[in-house]
Amino acid sequence: MAVHNRENKGRILTIEHPTDSSPALMVFSGNAGQLLRGDTPTVNILKAMRRRAHRNGVAFVMHFQEAGAVRKNSVGMTKLLEDVFADEVIIFRYGPQESNGQIRKGLDQYTVSSKNLSIRARSVVLLPIVERNIMRRNQRAAVNTSYDFVLPNGELGYLETTGFHYDLGLTPISSRVSRLQTVETRLGVEELIQQDINLQHQSRPSTEYSPSPDYHPLNECHPERSEGSHIETLMSIRGRAGLVTFSGDGNTRGFVGTRWQMDRVEVLKKGLGADVKEATEEINVTANLPHSIQQEFIGKKHPLLKLAGNIIDDVIDTLDETTGNKWGERKLDHQFYRDFTITPEGKLIPLHRFDIIENNVFYAFENADHYFIGTLFGFQMNGDIN
């Protein structure tokens, strides 16, 4: 494992993994925190991710949570994406309008994909909610997209990516809901895959899908649609190599004590499925706690809050050193994956030909305490998918 840091209007941590696989795909994800509290750091981080994807020469997908603009002077995430990527990507948003108000303003979820990925279908699953007596109920969702995906060896593969928003599970009730959220996420993915497996031949427009104002998907899968005029034919995915990625963002909003806990990755993996592996296992990121208190809970600066944050940081550091445990660890963004062969009979058989070439963490972009993560997936050229 090699680690590199580089200054670029922010910092990029790169973790390299020894492998002889060929670059196949990049997946980026993270919590935009209502546009990182400003359009300028958002633009800089989007540019950094675009440069990284171009450098690796691969198709890419981005999953953004809480990417709705709440600042009056913000142009909004859609406009920023269009300015940075121009016509290189297809943008899909799921927010208050698309959910008939169930997704609260500012908590919009975005899926952005490069145009060398051919979209097959989308589905959205509304996840169980943690009932709160004091704080507002925030509807969580899993946004799923399936693609036709050209592998490095030139063969046609299958790709499904999911961005989901989960609660941390700090109380018995929220722990149960957190497990249900990952299980419901997995079931939605399995339903979308099964739809693509069972598909024989179907025509589709080749351009971007735009949902109608009354579109309200709830545990529902549907073919990709558009107003475009050029028609392509969707084929079944039987006989292909497949890759599924899950990009999960943990809800951190609450009192100071909810900003840290022991890593719950095994709980997430169990809910997402037996064959799921963590793509971001080597990433060890902790946001700056005093800044987090100000931005995530209070939303404004105050000397007493900064002092309290510094004291808490010192206590956590002491606990870490004394016990050897990472009580201060708040690694809330995770990426997971599984790969498989889709047999002619429609069964999924573990493949083990996709691996991780590189992880990236994009952080310290101006005043934003949020970070984004990226994974470069590789594909082993030697092997048989059958």
C-alpha positions as CSV (number, residue, x, y, z in Angstrom):
1,M,0.0,0.0,0.0
2,A,1.4,3.4,-1.0
3,V,0.0,6.7,0.3
4,H,0.4,10.1,-1.4
5,N,-0.7,13.6,-0.4
6,R,-0.9,16.4,-2.9
7,E,-2.0,20.0,-2.6
8,N,-4.5,21.1,-5.2
9,K,-6.9,23.8,-3.8
10,G,-7.5,21.1,-1.2
11,R,-5.8,17.8,-0.4
12,I,-6.0,14.4,-2.1
13,L,-5.0,11.3,-0.2
14,T,-4.2,8.4,-2.5
15,I,-3.8,4.8,-1.3
16,E,-2.4,2.4,-3.9
17,H,-2.9,-1.3,-3.8
18,P,-0.6,-3.8,-5.4
19,T,-2.4,-5.6,-8.2
20,D,-1.9,-6.5,-11.9
21,S,-5.5,-5.8,-12.8
22,S,-6.4,-3.3,-15.5
23,P,-8.3,-0.1,-14.7
24,A,-12.0,-0.6,-15.3
25,L,-14.1,2.0,-13.4
26,M,-14.1,4.8,-10.8
27,V,-16.8,5.3,-8.2
28,F,-16.9,8.6,-6.2
29,S,-19.2,9.3,-3.3
30,G,-19.7,11.5,-0.3
31,N,-21.9,13.9,1.6
32,A,-22.1,17.2,-0.1
33,G,-23.4,18.9,3.1
34,Q,-25.7,21.3,1.3
35,L,-23.0,22.0,-1.3
36,L,-20.1,21.9,1.2
37,R,-21.3,25.3,2.6
38,G,-20.3,27.0,-0.6
39,D,-20.2,26.7,-4.4
40,T,-16.4,27.4,-4.7
41,P,-15.1,24.4,-2.7
42,T,-17.7,22.3,-4.5
43,V,-16.5,23.3,-7.9
44,N,-12.8,22.7,-6.8
45,I,-13.6,19.2,-5.6
46,L,-15.6,18.3,-8.7
47,K,-12.7,19.5,-10.9
48,A,-10.3,17.4,-8.8
49,M,-12.5,14.3,-9.2
50,R,-12.9,14.9,-13.0
51,R,-9.1,15.2,-13.4
52,R,-8.6,11.9,-11.5
53,A,-11.1,10.0,-13.6
54,H,-9.5,11.4,-16.8
55,R,-6.1,10.5,-15.6
56,N,-7.1,6.9,-15.1
57,G,-8.9,6.8,-18.5
58,V,-12.0,5.0,-17.2
59,A,-15.8,5.4,-17.0
60,F,-17.0,6.8,-13.7
61,V,-20.1,7.2,-11.5
62,M,-20.6,9.7,-8.7
63,H,-23.1,9.4,-5.8
64,F,-23.7,12.6,-3.8
65,Q,-25.8,12.7,-0.6
66,E,-27.4,15.9,0.8
67,A,-26.5,17.8,-2.4
68,G,-29.4,20.2,-2.5
69,A,-28.7,23.9,-2.3
70,V,-29.9,25.6,0.8
71,R,-27.9,28.8,0.4
72,K,-29.8,31.6,-1.5
73,N,-26.6,32.6,-3.4
74,S,-25.9,29.0,-4.6
75,V,-26.5,28.1,-8.2
76,G,-27.2,24.5,-7.2
77,M,-25.5,21.2,-7.8
78,T,-27.0,20.6,-11.2
79,K,-25.6,23.9,-12.6
80,L,-22.2,23.2,-11.0
81,L,-22.0,19.7,-12.5
82,E,-22.9,21.1,-15.9
83,D,-20.3,23.8,-15.6
84,V,-17.5,21.3,-14.6
85,F,-18.4,18.3,-16.8
86,A,-20.3,20.0,-19.7
87,D,-21.7,17.2,-21.9
88,E,-19.5,14.5,-20.5
89,V,-22.0,13.1,-18.0
90,I,-25.7,12.2,-17.4
91,I,-27.1,13.8,-14.2
92,F,-29.9,12.2,-12.2
93,R,-31.4,14.0,-9.1
94,Y,-33.8,12.6,-6.6
95,G,-35.0,15.3,-4.3
96,P,-38.2,17.0,-2.9
97,Q,-39.8,17.4,-6.4
98,E,-39.1,13.8,-7.5
99,S,-40.2,12.3,-4.2
100,N,-43.4,14.4,-3.9
101,G,-41.9,16.1,-0.8
102,Q,-40.7,13.0,1.1
103,I,-37.1,14.0,0.6
104,R,-36.5,17.2,2.6
105,K,-35.1,20.3,0.9
106,G,-31.3,20.2,0.9
107,L,-31.1,16.3,1.1
108,D,-31.3,15.7,-2.6
109,Q,-29.4,12.7,-3.9
110,Y,-27.5,12.8,-7.2
111,T,-26.2,10.1,-9.4
112,V,-23.8,11.3,-12.1
113,S,-22.4,8.9,-14.7
114,S,-20.0,9.3,-17.6
115,K,-21.6,8.9,-21.1
116,N,-19.4,5.9,-21.9
117,L,-21.7,4.0,-19.5
118,S,-25.0,3.1,-21.2
119,I,-27.8,3.3,-18.7
120,R,-30.3,0.4,-18.7
121,A,-32.6,1.2,-15.8
122,R,-33.1,3.1,-12.5
123,S,-35.0,2.4,-9.3
124,V,-35.4,4.3,-6.1
125,V,-36.2,2.6,-2.7
126,L,-37.4,4.7,0.2
127,L,-35.8,3.3,3.3
128,P,-37.1,2.9,6.8
129,I,-37.0,6.1,9.0
130,V,-35.8,6.6,12.5
131,E,-38.6,8.2,14.5
132,R,-37.2,11.1,16.6
133,N,-39.0,13.1,19.3
134,I,-36.8,16.2,18.9
135,M,-35.2,16.3,15.5
136,R,-37.0,16.3,12.2
137,R,-37.7,13.0,10.4
138,N,-35.3,12.6,7.5
139,Q,-36.4,10.2,4.7
140,R,-33.5,8.1,3.5
141,A,-33.3,6.6,0.0
142,A,-31.3,4.2,-2.1
143,V,-30.9,5.3,-5.7
144,N,-30.0,2.4,-8.0
145,T,-28.8,2.5,-11.6
146,S,-27.8,-0.4,-14.0
147,Y,-25.5,0.0,-17.0
148,D,-24.1,-1.8,-19.9
149,F,-20.4,-1.7,-19.2
150,V,-17.4,-2.4,-21.5
151,L,-14.7,-4.3,-19.7
152,P,-11.0,-3.6,-20.2
153,N,-10.8,-6.8,-22.4
154,G,-13.4,-5.4,-24.7
155,E,-16.2,-7.7,-23.6
156,L,-19.6,-6.4,-22.6
157,G,-20.2,-6.5,-18.9
158,Y,-22.9,-5.5,-16.4
159,L,-22.7,-2.7,-13.8
160,E,-25.1,-1.7,-11.1
161,T,-24.3,1.2,-8.7
162,T,-26.2,2.3,-5.6
163,G,-26.0,5.4,-3.5
164,F,-27.8,5.1,-0.1
165,H,-28.1,7.1,3.0
166,Y,-28.3,5.3,6.3
167,D,-28.6,6.1,10.1
168,L,-25.8,5.2,12.5
169,G,-27.6,3.0,14.9
170,L,-26.6,4.6,18.2
171,T,-29.7,3.5,20.1
172,P,-31.5,0.1,20.0
173,I,-34.3,1.6,17.8
174,S,-31.9,3.3,15.3
175,S,-29.7,0.2,15.3
176,R,-32.7,-1.9,14.2
177,V,-33.7,0.7,11.6
178,S,-30.0,0.9,10.3
179,R,-30.0,-2.9,9.7
180,L,-33.4,-2.6,7.9
181,Q,-32.0,0.2,5.7
182,T,-29.1,-1.9,4.4
183,V,-31.4,-4.9,3.9
184,E,-33.9,-2.8,1.9
185,T,-31.1,-1.4,-0.1
186,R,-29.9,-4.9,-1.0
187,L,-33.4,-6.1,-1.9
188,G,-33.8,-3.1,-4.2
189,V,-30.6,-3.9,-6.0
190,E,-31.5,-7.6,-6.3
191,E,-34.8,-6.6,-7.8
192,L,-33.2,-4.4,-10.4
193,I,-30.6,-7.1,-11.3
194,Q,-33.4,-9.6,-11.7
195,Q,-35.3,-7.3,-14.0
196,D,-32.2,-7.0,-16.2
197,I,-31.7,-10.8,-16.2
198,N,-35.2,-11.5,-17.2
199,L,-35.2,-8.9,-20.0
200,Q,-35.1,-10.5,-23.4
201,H,-35.3,-7.7,-25.9
202,Q,-36.6,-4.2,-25.3
203,S,-36.3,-0.9,-27.1
204,R,-35.1,2.2,-25.3
205,P,-34.1,5.8,-26.1
206,S,-30.4,6.3,-26.0
207,T,-30.4,9.7,-24.2
208,E,-30.9,10.8,-20.6
209,Y,-33.9,9.8,-18.5
210,S,-35.9,12.7,-17.1
211,P,-38.7,11.8,-14.7
212,S,-42.1,13.5,-15.0
213,P,-43.2,15.8,-12.2
214,D,-45.6,13.1,-10.9
215,Y,-43.0,10.3,-10.9
216,H,-42.9,8.7,-7.5
217,P,-40.9,5.5,-7.4
218,L,-41.3,3.4,-4.2
219,N,-39.6,0.0,-4.3
220,E,-40.2,0.2,-8.0
221,C,-38.0,-0.7,-11.0
222,H,-38.5,0.5,-14.5
223,P,-36.7,0.7,-17.8
224,E,-34.8,3.8,-18.7
225,R,-36.9,6.4,-20.5
226,S,-36.3,9.6,-22.3
227,E,-37.7,12.1,-24.8
228,G,-35.0,11.3,-27.2
229,S,-35.8,9.9,-30.6
230,H,-32.9,7.5,-31.2
231,I,-33.8,3.9,-30.2
232,E,-31.5,1.2,-28.9
233,T,-32.2,-2.4,-28.0
234,L,-31.7,-3.6,-24.4
235,M,-30.5,-7.2,-24.2
236,S,-30.5,-9.6,-21.3
237,I,-27.4,-9.7,-19.2
238,R,-27.1,-13.5,-19.0
239,G,-23.6,-14.7,-19.7
240,R,-21.8,-11.5,-18.6
241,A,-19.4,-10.6,-15.9
242,G,-21.1,-8.3,-13.4
243,L,-20.1,-5.7,-10.8
244,V,-22.3,-4.1,-8.1
245,T,-21.1,-1.2,-6.0
246,F,-22.7,0.3,-2.9
247,S,-21.8,3.8,-1.8
248,G,-23.2,4.5,1.7
249,D,-23.2,7.7,3.6
250,G,-24.0,7.7,7.4
251,N,-26.3,10.2,8.9
252,T,-24.3,12.2,11.4
253,R,-26.7,15.0,12.3
254,G,-27.3,15.4,16.1
255,F,-25.6,16.1,19.4
256,V,-21.9,16.0,19.8
257,G,-21.9,12.4,21.0
258,T,-23.3,11.2,17.7
259,R,-20.3,12.4,15.8
260,W,-18.2,9.4,16.7
261,Q,-18.6,5.7,17.4
262,M,-16.9,2.4,16.7
263,D,-16.9,1.5,13.0
264,R,-20.0,-0.4,12.1
265,V,-18.8,-1.7,8.8
266,E,-19.5,-5.4,9.5
267,V,-23.1,-4.6,10.3
268,L,-23.4,-2.8,7.0
269,K,-21.8,-5.6,5.1
270,K,-24.1,-8.2,6.7
271,G,-27.2,-6.3,5.6
272,L,-25.8,-5.8,2.0
273,G,-25.1,-9.5,1.5
274,A,-22.8,-12.4,2.2
275,D,-20.5,-11.9,-0.7
276,V,-20.0,-8.1,-0.2
277,K,-16.5,-6.8,0.4
278,E,-15.5,-3.3,1.4
279,A,-13.8,-1.3,-1.3
280,T,-12.6,1.5,1.1
281,E,-11.2,-0.7,3.9
282,E,-7.9,1.1,3.8
283,I,-9.3,4.6,4.1
284,N,-9.1,6.0,7.7
285,V,-10.6,9.5,7.7
286,T,-11.8,11.6,10.7
287,A,-13.3,15.0,10.2
288,N,-12.3,17.9,12.3
289,L,-14.5,17.7,15.3
290,P,-14.8,21.4,16.4
291,H,-15.7,22.3,12.8
292,S,-18.2,19.4,12.7
293,I,-19.9,20.6,15.8
294,Q,-20.3,24.1,14.3
295,Q,-21.4,23.1,10.8
296,E,-23.4,19.9,11.4
297,F,-25.3,20.8,14.5
298,I,-25.3,24.5,15.4
299,G,-24.5,25.8,11.9
300,K,-22.7,28.9,13.2
301,K,-19.4,29.7,14.9
302,H,-19.1,30.5,18.5
303,P,-16.0,30.6,20.8
304,L,-17.6,28.3,23.4
305,L,-18.3,25.7,20.8
306,K,-14.7,25.8,19.5
307,L,-13.4,25.4,23.1
308,A,-15.8,22.5,23.7
309,G,-14.7,20.8,20.5
310,N,-11.0,21.1,21.4
311,I,-11.6,19.6,24.8
312,I,-13.5,16.7,23.4
313,D,-10.8,16.1,20.8
314,D,-8.2,15.9,23.6
315,V,-10.4,13.5,25.6
316,I,-10.8,11.2,22.5
317,D,-7.1,11.3,21.7
318,T,-6.3,10.2,25.3
319,L,-8.9,7.4,25.1
320,D,-7.3,6.2,21.8
321,E,-3.8,6.2,23.2
322,T,-4.9,4.5,26.5
323,T,-7.1,1.8,25.2
324,G,-5.6,1.2,21.7
325,N,-9.1,1.6,20.2
326,K,-10.3,4.2,17.7
327,W,-13.0,5.8,19.7
328,G,-12.5,8.9,17.7
329,E,-13.0,7.2,14.4
330,R,-15.9,8.6,12.4
331,K,-15.5,6.9,9.1
332,L,-19.1,7.3,7.9
333,D,-18.7,7.0,4.2
334,H,-18.1,3.5,2.8
335,Q,-18.0,1.8,-0.5
336,F,-18.7,-1.9,-0.9
337,Y,-18.8,-4.2,-3.9
338,R,-19.4,-7.7,-5.2
339,D,-18.7,-9.3,-8.6
340,F,-20.2,-12.3,-10.2
341,T,-20.9,-14.2,-13.4
342,I,-24.5,-14.3,-14.6
343,T,-25.1,-17.8,-15.9
344,P,-27.3,-18.6,-18.9
345,E,-29.9,-19.8,-16.3
346,G,-29.8,-16.4,-14.7
347,K,-27.9,-17.4,-11.5
348,L,-25.2,-15.2,-9.9
349,I,-21.9,-17.1,-9.4
350,P,-19.1,-15.3,-7.5
351,L,-16.4,-14.2,-10.0
352,H,-13.5,-12.6,-8.0
353,R,-12.0,-10.8,-10.9
354,F,-12.6,-7.2,-9.9
355,D,-10.4,-5.7,-7.2
356,I,-9.2,-2.3,-5.9
357,I,-6.3,-0.5,-7.6
358,E,-6.5,2.8,-5.8
359,N,-8.5,4.7,-3.2
360,N,-8.7,8.5,-3.0
361,V,-9.9,10.9,-0.3
362,F,-10.6,14.5,-1.4
363,Y,-10.6,16.8,1.7
364,A,-9.6,20.2,3.2
365,F,-11.3,22.1,0.4
366,E,-11.7,25.6,2.0
367,N,-14.1,25.6,4.9
368,A,-15.7,22.2,4.2
369,D,-15.2,19.5,6.9
370,H,-16.9,17.0,4.6
371,Y,-14.8,14.7,2.4
372,F,-15.4,12.7,-0.7
373,I,-14.0,9.3,-1.4
374,G,-13.1,7.6,-4.7
375,T,-12.2,4.0,-5.7
376,L,-10.5,2.9,-8.9
377,F,-11.8,-0.7,-9.6
378,G,-9.6,-3.0,-11.6
379,F,-10.4,-6.1,-13.7
380,Q,-8.2,-9.2,-13.9
381,M,-7.7,-9.8,-17.6
382,N,-6.7,-13.4,-17.2
383,G,-9.6,-15.6,-16.3
384,D,-12.9,-17.1,-17.5
385,I,-16.3,-15.6,-16.6
386,N,-18.1,-18.9,-17.3
